[in-house]
């Protein structure tokens, strides 16, 4: 599969907020690490989330764009509803 990899991130709440089990916190960290490392572009809803991406996952600032994303507009509240990735041909 070729094309640009775009990842939309809603937030990184699991990093600093209570309410996540040890397993869930580490599983999400693993998933985000892998997705963000492979992404050509990361779309976030705010400057705070952009700063967290740089702080916690070392995403280069030039690969981050602030704006609305599919993750923000999603009404689903499934287990991984805050994870979103898209391949653009």
C-alpha positions in Angstrom: 0.0 0.0 0.0 1.5 3.3 -1.0 0.5 6.9 -0.4 0.7 9.4 2.4 -0.2 8.3 5.8 -2.4 10.8 7.8 -3.2 10.3 11.4 -6.0 12.3 13.2 -5.6 12.5 16.9 -8.3 13.9 19.2 -6.4 14.0 22.5 -3.8 12.3 24.6 -5.9 12.2 27.8 -4.8 8.7 28.6 -1.3 10.0 29.3 -2.1 12.2 32.2 -5.8 11.8 33.3 -7.1 9.2 35.7 -9.6 6.5 34.6 -7.4 4.4 32.5 -6.1 1.0 33.7 -2.4 0.3 33.5 -3.0 -2.1 30.6 -5.2 0.3 28.7 -2.7 3.2 29.2 0.2 1.1 27.9 -1.7 -0.4 25.0 -2.8 3.1 23.8 0.8 4.4 24.2 2.0 1.5 22.0 -0.7 2.1 19.4 0.0 5.9 19.3 3.7 5.4 19.2 3.5 3.1 16.2 0.9 5.2 14.3 2.7 8.5 14.9 6.1 7.2 14.0 4.8 6.0 10.6 2.6 9.1 9.8 3.5 11.6 7.1 1.0 14.0 8.6 -0.6 14.3 12.0 -3.9 16.3 12.3 -4.8 17.6 15.7 -7.7 19.8 16.9 -5.7 22.3 19.1 -2.3 23.7 19.9 -2.3 21.8 23.2 -2.7 18.4 21.5 0.0 19.4 19.0 2.3 20.3 22.0 1.5 16.9 23.6 2.4 15.1 20.4 5.8 16.7 20.4 6.3 16.3 24.1 5.2 12.6 24.5 5.8 11.2 21.0 8.6 13.4 19.6 6.6 14.1 16.4 8.4 16.8 14.4 6.4 20.1 14.4 6.6 20.3 10.6 4.5 17.1 10.4 1.6 18.5 12.6 -1.4 20.4 11.3 -4.0 22.0 13.6 -7.6 21.8 12.3 -10.8 19.8 12.3 -10.5 16.1 11.7 -12.7 13.0 11.3 -11.8 12.1 14.9 -13.3 15.4 16.2 -16.6 14.9 14.3 -17.0 11.2 15.2 -20.0 10.4 17.4 -18.8 6.9 18.0 -17.6 6.1 21.5 -16.1 2.7 20.9 -12.9 1.4 22.6 -10.6 3.1 20.1 -12.8 5.9 18.9 -10.0 8.4 19.5 -7.7 6.6 17.1 -8.0 7.4 13.4 -5.7 6.8 10.5 -6.1 7.3 6.8 -4.0 6.5 3.7 -4.2 9.1 1.0 -3.2 7.9 -2.5 
